[in-house]
Amino acid sequence: MESNKPSKERGLVLVYTGDGKGKTTAAVGLAVRAAGRGKRALIIQFIKSPQRSYGEQIALRKLGIEMVQTGVGFTWTKTPEEHRAALREGWSFAKERIEAGAADLIVLDEINNALAIDRFPVDDVLPLADVLETIRNRPRGMHIVLTGRSAHPDVVRAADLVTEMQPVKHYYDEGVPAVMGIEM
């Protein structure tokens, strides 16, 4: 039986969480770094919708890094049924890609947010136990990154690295909305 001790041969599980800005940015940076070293990187976004365009998606496409949006937007923008269907399909896609060894680094962007949804049930379409088991049984050498606020304590326990982003000061609090090239 393989050790649970962190090692680059086993592959690492990294979590970027917290209320501060920079979780997705950090994960995108890792994907760029991996691609720069000849590794295959895949980013799967669980909340963002394919109906919109995102700056990171445009740049990553130019670098040959695959980014897939599986969501339908923030929880207040669609019905619970639409979100549940998107989460079910998104997790099915992500699980298949992990099990197939589709990349050396797979980012599950905003999956922590999705797992923490409490406005409607999600565990039957995005089961925490299945997420943890899939990560634990990933192909040897594959690195997995989970981003988003409110990382579940079991996700934190399963991780080899956890970074919590905490806001100190943010221009949004002064009335500055999302900025093109910074947030999107």
PyRosetta script that sets phi, psi and omega in degrees:
from pyrosetta import init, pose_from_sequence

init()
pose = pose_from_sequence("MESNKPSKERGLVLVYTGDGKGKTTAAVGLAVRAAGRGKRALIIQFIKSPQRSYGEQIALRKLGIEMVQTGVGFTWTKTPEEHRAALREGWSFAKERIEAGAADLIVLDEINNALAIDRFPVDDVLPLADVLETIRNRPRGMHIVLTGRSAHPDVVRAADLVTEMQPVKHYYDEGVPAVMGIEM")
pose.set_psi(1, 135.2)
pose.set_omega(1, -177.5)
pose.set_phi(2, -75.4)
pose.set_psi(2, 142.5)
pose.set_omega(2, 179.3)
pose.set_phi(3, -67.5)
pose.set_psi(3, 150.3)
pose.set_omega(3, 174.3)
pose.set_phi(4, -88.0)
pose.set_psi(4, 1.8)
pose.set_omega(4, 179.6)
pose.set_phi(5, -64.9)
pose.set_psi(5, 136.1)
pose.set_omega(5, 179.8)
pose.set_phi(6, -58.0)
pose.set_psi(6, 137.2)
pose.set_omega(6, 174.2)
pose.set_phi(7, -159.3)
pose.set_psi(7, 149.2)
pose.set_omega(7, 179.0)
pose.set_phi(8, -68.3)
pose.set_psi(8, -26.6)
pose.set_omega(8, 178.4)
pose.set_phi(9, -69.6)
pose.set_psi(9, -39.4)
pose.set_omega(9, 179.6)
pose.set_phi(10, -73.2)
pose.set_psi(10, -33.0)
pose.set_omega(10, -172.5)
pose.set_phi(11, 99.9)
pose.set_psi(11, 149.0)
pose.set_omega(11, -175.0)
pose.set_phi(12, -111.5)
pose.set_psi(12, 153.9)
pose.set_omega(12, 173.6)
pose.set_phi(13, -114.6)
pose.set_psi(13, 119.5)
pose.set_omega(13, -178.2)
pose.set_phi(14, -116.7)
pose.set_psi(14, 139.7)
pose.set_omega(14, 179.8)
pose.set_phi(15, -126.0)
pose.set_psi(15, 128.3)
pose.set_omega(15, 172.0)
pose.set_phi(16, -114.6)
pose.set_psi(16, 116.0)
pose.set_omega(16, -174.7)
pose.set_phi(17, -138.7)
pose.set_psi(17, -175.1)
pose.set_omega(17, 178.2)
pose.set_phi(18, 107.4)
pose.set_psi(18, 173.4)
pose.set_omega(18, -176.0)
pose.set_phi(19, -89.1)
pose.set_psi(19, -6.9)
pose.set_omega(19, -178.2)
pose.set_phi(20, -83.8)
pose.set_psi(20, 164.7)
pose.set_omega(20, 178.6)
pose.set_phi(21, -76.6)
pose.set_psi(21, 147.7)
pose.set_omega(21, 171.1)
pose.set_phi(22, 120.4)
pose.set_psi(22, 0.8)
pose.set_omega(22, -177.3)
pose.set_phi(23, -68.1)
pose.set_psi(23, -52.8)
pose.set_omega(23, 177.7)
pose.set_phi(24, -65.6)
pose.set_psi(24, -39.6)
pose.set_omega(24, 179.5)
pose.set_phi(25, -58.7)
pose.set_psi(25, -43.0)
pose.set_omega(25, 178.2)
pose.set_phi(26, -63.4)
pose.set_psi(26, -42.5)
pose.set_omega(26, 179.9)
pose.set_phi(27, -66.5)
pose.set_psi(27, -40.2)
pose.set_omega(27, 177.1)
pose.set_phi(28, -62.9)
pose.set_psi(28, -40.6)
pose.set_omega(28, 177.1)
pose.set_phi(29, -59.4)
pose.set_psi(29, -40.7)
pose.set_omega(29, 176.4)
pose.set_phi(30, -63.7)
pose.set_psi(30, -41.0)
pose.set_omega(30, 178.9)
pose.set_phi(31, -62.3)
pose.set_psi(31, -42.1)
pose.set_omega(31, 178.0)
pose.set_phi(32, -63.8)
pose.set_psi(32, -44.5)
pose.set_omega(32, 178.5)
pose.set_phi(33, -60.7)
pose.set_psi(33, -44.6)
pose.set_omega(33, 179.6)
pose.set_phi(34, -61.4)
pose.set_psi(34, -46.1)
pose.set_omega(34, 179.7)
pose.set_phi(35, -62.0)
pose.set_psi(35, -36.9)
pose.set_omega(35, 177.8)
pose.set_phi(36, -62.2)
pose.set_psi(36, -25.3)
pose.set_omega(36, 178.1)
pose.set_phi(37, -99.0)
pose.set_psi(37, 15.7)
pose.set_omega(37, 176.0)
pose.set_phi(38, 80.4)
pose.set_psi(38, 13.6)
pose.set_omega(38, 178.5)
pose.set_phi(39, -91.1)
pose.set_psi(39, 151.2)
pose.set_omega(39, 176.3)
pose.set_phi(40, -85.6)
pose.set_psi(40, 130.4)
pose.set_omega(40, 179.0)
pose.set_phi(41, -124.1)
pose.set_psi(41, 143.4)
pose.set_omega(41, 179.1)
pose.set_phi(42, -137.3)
pose.set_psi(42, 131.8)
pose.set_omega(42, 176.9)
pose.set_phi(43, -118.4)
pose.set_psi(43, 124.1)
pose.set_omega(43, 178.2)
pose.set_phi(44, -114.5)
pose.set_psi(44, 120.6)
pose.set_omega(44, -177.6)
pose.set_phi(45, -102.4)
pose.set_psi(45, 122.2)
pose.set_omega(45, -172.9)
pose.set_phi(46, -87.2)
pose.set_psi(46, -18.7)
pose.set_omega(46, -178.3)
pose.set_phi(47, -110.0)
pose.set_psi(47, -42.4)
pose.set_omega(47, -176.7)
pose.set_phi(48, -64.1)
pose.set_psi(48, 145.8)
pose.set_omega(48, -175.5)
pose.set_phi(49, -98.1)
pose.set_psi(49, 144.1)
pose.set_omega(49, 174.5)
pose.set_phi(50, -69.6)
pose.set_psi(50, -6.1)
pose.set_omega(50, 179.3)
pose.set_phi(51, -77.6)
pose.set_psi(51, -9.9)
pose.set_omega(51, -179.1)
pose.set_phi(52, -118.7)
pose.set_psi(52, 162.6)
pose.set_omega(52, 178.2)
pose.set_phi(53, -107.6)
pose.set_psi(53, 139.4)
pose.set_omega(53, -177.9)
pose.set_phi(54, -126.4)
pose.set_psi(54, 139.8)
pose.set_omega(54, -177.8)
pose.set_phi(55, -55.6)
pose.set_psi(55, -42.4)
pose.set_omega(55, -179.4)
pose.set_phi(56, -64.4)
pose.set_psi(56, -35.1)
pose.set_omega(56, 179.4)
pose.set_phi(57, -65.5)
pose.set_psi(57, -42.8)
pose.set_omega(57, -180.0)
pose.set_phi(58, -62.1)
pose.set_psi(58, -46.4)
pose.set_omega(58, -179.4)
pose.set_phi(59, -66.9)
pose.set_psi(59, -43.5)
pose.set_omega(59, -177.6)
pose.set_phi(60, -65.3)
pose.set_psi(60, -36.3)
pose.set_omega(60, 177.2)
pose.set_phi(61, -57.7)
pose.set_psi(61, -41.2)
pose.set_omega(61, 179.2)
pose.set_phi(62, -64.9)
pose.set_psi(62, -27.4)
pose.set_omega(62, 179.8)
pose.set_phi(63, -91.6)
pose.set_psi(63, -2.4)
pose.set_omega(63, -179.8)
pose.set_phi(64, 80.4)
pose.set_psi(64, 21.2)
pose.set_omega(64, 178.2)
pose.set_phi(65, -100.6)
pose.set_psi(65, 124.5)
pose.set_omega(65, -178.5)
pose.set_phi(66, -77.6)
pose.set_psi(66, 131.3)
pose.set_omega(66, 174.5)
pose.set_phi(67, -130.8)
pose.set_psi(67, 128.0)
pose.set_omega(67, -176.4)
pose.set_phi(68, -124.7)
pose.set_psi(68, 125.4)
pose.set_omega(68, 174.1)
pose.set_phi(69, -93.5)
pose.set_psi(69, 126.5)
pose.set_omega(69, -178.9)
pose.set_phi(70, -114.7)
pose.set_psi(70, -2.7)
pose.set_omega(70, -175.5)
pose.set_phi(71, -91.4)
pose.set_psi(71, -174.6)
pose.set_omega(71, 177.1)
pose.set_phi(72, -125.9)
pose.set_psi(72, 15.4)
pose.set_omega(72, 179.8)
pose.set_phi(73, 107.0)
pose.set_psi(73, -172.8)
pose.set_omega(73, -177.9)
pose.set_phi(74, -69.3)
pose.set_psi(74, 157.4)
pose.set_omega(74, -170.7)
pose.set_phi(75, -59.9)
pose.set_psi(75, -22.9)
pose.set_omega(75, -178.6)
pose.set_phi(76, -89.9)
pose.set_psi(76, -0.2)
pose.set_omega(76, -176.1)
pose.set_phi(77, -95.6)
pose.set_psi(77, -14.7)
pose.set_omega(77, -178.5)
pose.set_phi(78, -139.9)
pose.set_psi(78, 175.7)
pose.set_omega(78, 179.2)
pose.set_phi(79, -78.0)
pose.set_psi(79, 157.4)
pose.set_omega(79, 175.4)
pose.set_phi(80, -55.3)
pose.set_psi(80, -37.3)
pose.set_omega(80, -179.1)
pose.set_phi(81, -63.7)
pose.set_psi(81, -40.1)
pose.set_omega(81, 177.9)
pose.set_phi(82, -64.7)
pose.set_psi(82, -42.4)
pose.set_omega(82, 179.0)
pose.set_phi(83, -65.9)
pose.set_psi(83, -43.6)
pose.set_omega(83, -179.5)
pose.set_phi(84, -61.5)
pose.set_psi(84, -42.8)
pose.set_omega(84, 178.8)
pose.set_phi(85, -63.2)
pose.set_psi(85, -42.4)
pose.set_omega(85, 179.4)
pose.set_phi(86, -65.2)
pose.set_psi(86, -41.4)
pose.set_omega(86, 178.4)
pose.set_phi(87, -64.5)
pose.set_psi(87, -41.3)
pose.set_omega(87, 178.8)
pose.set_phi(88, -60.9)
pose.set_psi(88, -49.1)
pose.set_omega(88, -178.8)
pose.set_phi(89, -67.4)
pose.set_psi(89, -40.4)
pose.set_omega(89, 179.6)
pose.set_phi(90, -63.2)
pose.set_psi(90, -44.4)
pose.set_omega(90, 179.6)
pose.set_phi(91, -67.7)
pose.set_psi(91, -39.4)
pose.set_omega(91, 177.6)
pose.set_phi(92, -59.3)
pose.set_psi(92, -44.4)
pose.set_omega(92, 178.5)
pose.set_phi(93, -62.8)
pose.set_psi(93, -48.4)
pose.set_omega(93, -178.1)
pose.set_phi(94, -62.6)
pose.set_psi(94, -45.7)
pose.set_omega(94, -179.3)
pose.set_phi(95, -60.5)
pose.set_psi(95, -43.9)
pose.set_omega(95, 179.4)
pose.set_phi(96, -62.0)
pose.set_psi(96, -42.4)
pose.set_omega(96, -179.1)
pose.set_phi(97, -67.6)
pose.set_psi(97, -38.5)
pose.set_omega(97, 177.2)
pose.set_phi(98, -64.8)
pose.set_psi(98, -52.5)
pose.set_omega(98, -177.4)
pose.set_phi(99, -61.2)
pose.set_psi(99, -31.9)
pose.set_omega(99, -179.8)
pose.set_phi(100, -79.8)
pose.set_psi(100, -7.0)
pose.set_omega(100, -177.4)
pose.set_phi(101, 66.0)
pose.set_psi(101, 39.6)
pose.set_omega(101, -172.8)
pose.set_phi(102, -67.2)
pose.set_psi(102, -16.0)
pose.set_omega(102, -179.2)
pose.set_phi(103, -157.5)
pose.set_psi(103, 162.4)
pose.set_omega(103, 176.6)
pose.set_phi(104, -81.3)
pose.set_psi(104, -27.8)
pose.set_omega(104, 179.4)
pose.set_phi(105, -133.2)
pose.set_psi(105, 121.2)
pose.set_omega(105, 177.5)
pose.set_phi(106, -120.7)
pose.set_psi(106, 124.0)
pose.set_omega(106, 177.8)
pose.set_phi(107, -100.0)
pose.set_psi(107, 125.5)
pose.set_omega(107, 174.4)
pose.set_phi(108, -103.5)
pose.set_psi(108, 83.9)
pose.set_omega(108, -171.7)
pose.set_phi(109, -74.4)
pose.set_psi(109, 128.4)
pose.set_omega(109, 178.9)
pose.set_phi(110, 65.6)
pose.set_psi(110, 19.2)
pose.set_omega(110, 176.7)
pose.set_phi(111, -67.5)
pose.set_psi(111, -31.1)
pose.set_omega(111, 177.5)
pose.set_phi(112, -62.3)
pose.set_psi(112, -42.2)
pose.set_omega(112, 176.6)
pose.set_phi(113, -59.0)
pose.set_psi(113, -45.7)
pose.set_omega(113, -177.6)
pose.set_phi(114, -63.3)
pose.set_psi(114, -42.8)
pose.set_omega(114, 179.4)
pose.set_phi(115, -66.1)
pose.set_psi(115, -24.4)
pose.set_omega(115, -176.7)
pose.set_phi(116, -93.2)
pose.set_psi(116, 0.7)
pose.set_omega(116, -179.7)
pose.set_phi(117, -58.8)
pose.set_psi(117, 129.3)
pose.set_omega(117, 178.0)
pose.set_phi(118, -124.5)
pose.set_psi(118, 6.3)
pose.set_omega(118, 179.0)
pose.set_phi(119, -79.7)
pose.set_psi(119, -17.7)
pose.set_omega(119, 177.6)
pose.set_phi(120, -159.9)
pose.set_psi(120, 160.4)
pose.set_omega(120, -177.5)
pose.set_phi(121, -68.1)
pose.set_psi(121, 139.0)
pose.set_omega(121, 177.2)
pose.set_phi(122, -130.2)
pose.set_psi(122, -16.6)
pose.set_omega(122, -172.8)
pose.set_phi(123, -63.2)
pose.set_psi(123, -24.8)
pose.set_omega(123, 178.6)
pose.set_phi(124, -80.1)
pose.set_psi(124, -17.4)
pose.set_omega(124, 179.7)
pose.set_phi(125, -109.6)
pose.set_psi(125, -21.9)
pose.set_omega(125, 176.7)
pose.set_phi(126, -139.4)
pose.set_psi(126, 74.5)
pose.set_omega(126, -173.6)
pose.set_phi(127, -72.5)
pose.set_psi(127, 122.6)
pose.set_omega(127, 178.9)
pose.set_phi(128, -53.6)
pose.set_psi(128, -44.4)
pose.set_omega(128, -178.7)
pose.set_phi(129, -60.2)
pose.set_psi(129, -39.4)
pose.set_omega(129, 179.3)
pose.set_phi(130, -69.4)
pose.set_psi(130, -40.0)
pose.set_omega(130, 176.9)
pose.set_phi(131, -59.4)
pose.set_psi(131, -48.2)
pose.set_omega(131, -178.8)
pose.set_phi(132, -64.1)
pose.set_psi(132, -42.1)
pose.set_omega(132, 179.3)
pose.set_phi(133, -65.6)
pose.set_psi(133, -41.8)
pose.set_omega(133, 179.4)
pose.set_phi(134, -63.3)
pose.set_psi(134, -42.7)
pose.set_omega(134, 177.9)
pose.set_phi(135, -64.3)
pose.set_psi(135, -44.7)
pose.set_omega(135, -179.4)
pose.set_phi(136, -62.0)
pose.set_psi(136, -35.6)
pose.set_omega(136, -175.8)
pose.set_phi(137, -99.7)
pose.set_psi(137, 16.1)
pose.set_omega(137, 180.0)
pose.set_phi(138, -60.0)
pose.set_psi(138, 159.4)
pose.set_omega(138, 177.3)
pose.set_phi(139, -58.8)
pose.set_psi(139, 145.0)
pose.set_omega(139, 179.7)
pose.set_phi(140, -57.0)
pose.set_psi(140, 135.2)
pose.set_omega(140, 177.6)
pose.set_phi(141, 89.7)
pose.set_psi(141, -10.2)
pose.set_omega(141, -179.6)
pose.set_phi(142, -80.8)
pose.set_psi(142, 132.2)
pose.set_omega(142, 174.8)
pose.set_phi(143, -98.2)
pose.set_psi(143, 138.3)
pose.set_omega(143, 179.4)
pose.set_phi(144, -122.6)
pose.set_psi(144, 134.8)
pose.set_omega(144, 176.7)
pose.set_phi(145, -119.8)
pose.set_psi(145, 129.8)
pose.set_omega(145, 176.7)
pose.set_phi(146, -116.5)
pose.set_psi(146, 125.9)
pose.set_omega(146, -179.5)
pose.set_phi(147, -118.0)
pose.set_psi(147, 166.6)
pose.set_omega(147, 173.9)
pose.set_phi(148, 121.1)
pose.set_psi(148, 156.7)
pose.set_omega(148, 178.1)
pose.set_phi(149, -63.8)
pose.set_psi(149, 161.3)
pose.set_omega(149, 168.9)
pose.set_phi(150, 59.2)
pose.set_psi(150, 46.1)
pose.set_omega(150, 176.9)
pose.set_phi(151, -56.7)
pose.set_psi(151, 131.2)
pose.set_omega(151, 179.6)
pose.set_phi(152, -63.4)
pose.set_psi(152, 142.7)
pose.set_omega(152, 179.1)
pose.set_phi(153, -54.3)
pose.set_psi(153, -33.5)
pose.set_omega(153, 178.1)
pose.set_phi(154, -69.7)
pose.set_psi(154, -33.2)
pose.set_omega(154, 175.3)
pose.set_phi(155, -66.7)
pose.set_psi(155, -43.4)
pose.set_omega(155, 178.3)
pose.set_phi(156, -60.2)
pose.set_psi(156, -44.8)
pose.set_omega(156, 179.4)
pose.set_phi(157, -62.7)
pose.set_psi(157, -35.0)
pose.set_omega(157, -177.2)
pose.set_phi(158, -77.2)
pose.set_psi(158, -14.5)
pose.set_omega(158, -173.7)
pose.set_phi(159, -82.3)
pose.set_psi(159, 154.0)
pose.set_omega(159, 172.3)
pose.set_phi(160, -92.4)
pose.set_psi(160, -24.8)
pose.set_omega(160, 178.7)
pose.set_phi(161, -142.4)
pose.set_psi(161, 133.9)
pose.set_omega(161, 174.8)
pose.set_phi(162, -131.4)
pose.set_psi(162, 123.6)
pose.set_omega(162, 174.1)
pose.set_phi(163, -117.0)
pose.set_psi(163, 127.4)
pose.set_omega(163, 179.1)
pose.set_phi(164, -106.7)
pose.set_psi(164, 115.9)
pose.set_omega(164, 179.0)
pose.set_phi(165, -83.1)
pose.set_psi(165, 124.1)
pose.set_omega(165, 179.7)
pose.set_phi(166, -121.8)
pose.set_psi(166, 129.4)
pose.set_omega(166, 179.5)
pose.set_phi(167, -73.3)
pose.set_psi(167, 140.0)
pose.set_omega(167, 172.8)
pose.set_phi(168, -110.4)
pose.set_psi(168, -42.2)
pose.set_omega(168, 179.1)
pose.set_phi(169, -154.0)
pose.set_psi(169, 140.0)
pose.set_omega(169, -180.0)
pose.set_phi(170, -144.9)
pose.set_psi(170, 133.7)
pose.set_omega(170, -179.7)
pose.set_phi(171, -62.8)
pose.set_psi(171, -22.9)
pose.set_omega(171, 177.7)
pose.set_phi(172, -59.0)
pose.set_psi(172, -37.0)
pose.set_omega(172, 178.9)
pose.set_phi(173, -65.4)
pose.set_psi(173, -17.2)
pose.set_omega(173, 178.0)
pose.set_phi(174, -99.7)
pose.set_psi(174, 10.8)
pose.set_omega(174, 175.5)
pose.set_phi(175, 93.4)
pose.set_psi(175, 6.3)
pose.set_omega(175, 178.8)
pose.set_phi(176, -86.2)
pose.set_psi(176, 116.0)
pose.set_omega(176, -179.3)
pose.set_phi(177, -73.9)
pose.set_psi(177, 180.0)
pose.set_omega(177, 178.8)
pose.set_phi(178, -51.1)
pose.set_psi(178, 138.0)
pose.set_omega(178, -175.4)
pose.set_phi(179, -109.3)
pose.set_psi(179, 128.5)
pose.set_omega(179, 177.0)
pose.set_phi(180, -58.9)
pose.set_psi(180, 129.0)
pose.set_omega(180, 179.9)
pose.set_phi(181, 91.4)
pose.set_psi(181, -12.0)
pose.set_omega(181, 176.1)
pose.set_phi(182, -112.3)
pose.set_psi(182, -56.3)
pose.set_omega(182, 178.3)
pose.set_phi(183, -96.9)
pose.set_psi(183, -20.7)
pose.set_omega(183, -175.2)
pose.set_phi(184, -145.4)
pose.dump_pdb("model.pdb")
